[in-house]
Amino acid sequence: MNQEYKIKILVMAVIALALINLSTIATVVVKREKQSDPGVGRMSNDAPANYKGHFFTFYLMLDSVQIDRFKEINEKYLKEKKEYSKEIGKQTVMLAQHINGGGDRMGEMGYYNRIIDLHKRMKYANYSYYLSFRNICDQRQEELLDTFFSSILCIDRSLCDYLLYTPSGEPFQMKDFNSITDKTIENITNND
């Protein structure tokens, strides 16, 4: 091989390696700048001001009036769900501390009852959200929403018993929360 040809190849290789190094350095600098921004990648307890509901907006093709009403319903529901989730988490941690601390079995019942009650209230909030959302929909949107929520709310149709239905089979209202609690407690005591 010719000496000049070898030198040209080596020069090209050095230039290519230098370009790769420069691009690597530029990437590192850009990443550092993005990470130095305090708002990026940090969790916050405050709900962001942006709209959460794009899935339903596109899935149901909501109009602007429906979007405004949905924002109100969704914001209320998300706050309520967040509070229930936090409280369930606290009760679960307290239960674990009780068990790990060698507490008696009877002491656990209060924690279990509170967690069960919070789950029932969250389920009630889910039904309320569904029905409130359903009330702003037209007939085609109601059908899509029913299809979407049917697998969530009506497992083996046992949970559907908490809704009241029109003669045509459409849900329109929830039963009283106390009747839900009584029915669930009745089922628990009958299974014992």
C-alpha positions as CSV (number, residue, x, y, z in Angstrom):
1,M,0.0,0.0,0.0
2,N,1.2,3.5,-0.8
3,Q,2.5,5.5,2.1
4,E,0.4,8.6,1.2
5,Y,-2.8,6.5,1.0
6,K,-2.1,5.2,4.6
7,I,-1.6,8.7,5.9
8,K,-4.9,9.9,4.3
9,I,-6.8,7.0,5.9
10,L,-5.2,7.7,9.3
11,V,-6.0,11.5,9.0
12,M,-9.6,10.6,8.1
13,A,-9.8,8.3,11.1
14,V,-8.5,11.0,13.5
15,I,-11.0,13.5,12.1
16,A,-13.8,11.0,12.5
17,L,-12.8,10.3,16.1
18,A,-12.5,14.1,16.8
19,L,-16.0,14.6,15.5
20,I,-17.4,11.8,17.7
21,N,-15.6,13.3,20.8
22,L,-17.1,16.8,20.0
23,S,-20.6,15.4,19.6
24,T,-20.2,13.5,22.9
25,I,-19.1,16.6,24.7
26,A,-22.0,18.6,23.2
27,T,-24.5,15.9,24.3
28,V,-23.1,16.0,27.9
29,V,-23.3,19.8,28.0
30,V,-26.9,19.8,26.7
31,K,-28.0,17.1,29.2
32,R,-26.4,19.1,32.1
33,E,-28.3,22.2,31.2
34,K,-31.6,20.3,31.0
35,Q,-31.0,18.7,34.4
36,S,-30.1,22.0,36.0
37,D,-33.6,23.2,35.3
38,P,-35.4,22.8,38.7
39,G,-38.8,22.0,37.1
40,V,-37.7,19.0,35.1
41,G,-38.0,15.5,36.5
42,R,-39.2,16.5,40.0
43,M,-42.3,15.2,41.7
44,S,-44.6,17.7,43.3
45,N,-47.7,17.5,45.5
46,D,-49.3,20.3,43.6
47,A,-51.4,19.3,40.7
48,P,-50.1,20.8,37.5
49,A,-52.3,23.5,35.9
50,N,-52.5,21.7,32.6
51,Y,-55.5,19.6,31.5
52,K,-55.7,15.9,32.4
53,G,-58.2,14.2,30.3
54,H,-56.8,14.1,26.8
55,F,-57.7,10.4,26.5
56,F,-61.4,10.9,27.1
57,T,-61.4,14.1,25.0
58,F,-60.2,12.1,21.9
59,Y,-61.9,8.8,22.8
60,L,-65.3,10.4,23.2
61,M,-64.7,13.4,20.8
62,L,-65.9,15.9,23.5
63,D,-66.8,19.4,22.3
64,S,-65.6,22.5,24.1
65,V,-68.5,22.8,26.5
66,Q,-68.2,19.1,27.5
67,I,-64.4,19.6,28.0
68,D,-65.0,22.5,30.4
69,R,-67.5,20.4,32.4
70,F,-65.3,17.4,32.3
71,K,-62.4,19.5,33.7
72,E,-64.5,20.3,36.7
73,I,-65.6,16.7,37.3
74,N,-62.1,15.3,36.7
75,E,-60.4,17.8,39.0
76,K,-62.8,17.1,41.8
77,Y,-62.4,13.3,41.3
78,L,-58.6,13.4,41.2
79,K,-58.4,15.4,44.4
80,E,-60.8,13.0,46.1
81,K,-59.0,9.9,44.8
82,K,-55.6,11.3,45.9
83,E,-56.8,11.9,49.4
84,Y,-58.2,8.3,49.7
85,S,-55.0,6.8,48.2
86,K,-52.9,8.8,50.7
87,E,-55.0,7.7,53.7
88,I,-55.1,4.0,52.5
89,G,-51.3,4.2,52.3
90,K,-51.0,5.6,55.8
91,Q,-53.3,3.0,57.2
92,T,-51.4,0.2,55.5
93,V,-48.1,1.5,56.9
94,M,-49.6,1.8,60.4
95,L,-50.9,-1.8,60.0
96,A,-47.5,-3.0,59.0
97,Q,-45.9,-1.3,61.9
98,H,-48.4,-2.8,64.3
99,I,-47.8,-6.3,62.9
100,N,-44.0,-5.9,62.9
101,G,-44.1,-4.4,66.4
102,G,-45.6,-7.6,67.7
103,G,-49.1,-6.2,68.2
104,D,-52.0,-8.5,69.0
105,R,-54.3,-9.8,66.3
106,M,-57.3,-7.9,67.6
107,G,-55.5,-4.6,67.3
108,E,-55.2,-5.3,63.5
109,M,-59.0,-5.2,63.0
110,G,-59.2,-1.5,63.4
111,Y,-56.7,-1.0,60.6
112,Y,-58.4,-3.6,58.4
113,N,-61.8,-2.0,58.9
114,R,-60.5,1.5,58.2
115,I,-58.7,0.3,55.0
116,I,-61.9,-1.5,53.8
117,D,-64.0,1.6,54.6
118,L,-61.6,3.7,52.6
119,H,-61.7,1.3,49.6
120,K,-65.6,1.4,49.7
121,R,-65.5,5.2,49.7
122,M,-63.1,5.2,46.8
123,K,-65.3,2.8,44.9
124,Y,-68.3,5.1,45.6
125,A,-66.2,8.1,44.3
126,N,-65.4,6.0,41.2
127,Y,-69.1,5.4,40.6
128,S,-69.9,9.1,41.2
129,Y,-67.2,10.1,38.7
130,Y,-68.6,7.7,36.1
131,L,-72.2,8.9,36.5
132,S,-71.2,12.6,36.6
133,F,-69.1,12.1,33.5
134,R,-71.9,10.2,31.8
135,N,-74.4,13.0,32.4
136,I,-72.4,15.4,30.1
137,C,-72.3,12.9,27.2
138,D,-74.6,12.4,24.3
139,Q,-76.0,8.9,23.5
140,R,-73.1,7.8,21.3
141,Q,-70.6,9.0,23.9
142,E,-72.5,7.3,26.7
143,E,-72.3,4.0,24.8
144,L,-68.5,4.4,24.4
145,L,-68.1,5.4,28.1
146,D,-70.3,2.4,29.2
147,T,-68.1,0.1,27.2
148,F,-64.9,1.6,28.6
149,F,-66.1,1.5,32.3
150,S,-68.0,-1.8,32.1
151,S,-64.9,-3.9,32.7
152,I,-63.8,-1.6,35.6
153,L,-67.1,-1.2,37.4
154,C,-69.0,-4.4,36.7
155,I,-66.7,-7.3,37.5
156,D,-69.0,-10.4,37.5
157,R,-71.9,-7.9,37.6
158,S,-71.5,-7.9,41.4
159,L,-70.4,-4.3,41.5
160,C,-73.2,-3.3,39.1
161,D,-75.7,-3.9,41.9
162,Y,-74.6,-0.6,43.4
163,L,-76.1,1.3,40.5
164,L,-79.7,2.0,39.8
165,Y,-80.8,1.3,36.2
166,T,-83.6,2.6,33.9
167,P,-86.0,0.0,32.4
168,S,-83.8,0.0,29.3
169,G,-80.8,-1.1,31.3
170,E,-78.9,2.2,31.4
171,P,-77.3,3.3,34.8
172,F,-78.6,6.6,36.0
173,Q,-77.9,6.8,39.7
174,M,-76.1,5.2,42.6
175,K,-77.7,3.6,45.5
176,D,-77.4,5.2,48.8
177,F,-73.8,4.8,50.2
178,N,-75.2,3.3,53.5
179,S,-77.0,0.6,51.6
180,I,-73.7,-0.3,49.9
181,T,-71.9,-0.5,53.2
182,D,-74.7,-2.5,54.8
183,K,-74.9,-4.9,51.9
184,T,-71.1,-5.4,52.0
185,I,-71.0,-5.9,55.8
186,E,-74.0,-8.3,55.4
187,N,-72.0,-10.3,52.8
188,I,-68.9,-10.4,55.1
189,T,-70.9,-11.7,58.1
190,N,-72.8,-14.2,56.0
191,N,-69.5,-15.6,54.7
192,D,-68.1,-16.2,58.2
